[in-house]
Amino acid sequence: MAGADVTFDIGRLELNGQYMHREDGAPTFAADEPEAKADGGFAEAIYIFADGRW
């Protein structure tokens, strides 16, 4: 498994992102099953308003 995680804090704005890649030769330990590959991730933006408490 490999991946990356990044966060940028720009004043009241925070940008987050994450990526993950995984390869598994025997995901369920059954005989003669194909290799499993998975890619995924997310991105989010958080803005704190002027009267926000968090």
Secondary structure, 3 states (H helix, E strand, C coil): CEEEEEEEEECCEEEEEEEEEEEECCCCCCCCCCCEEEEEEEEEEEECCCCCCC
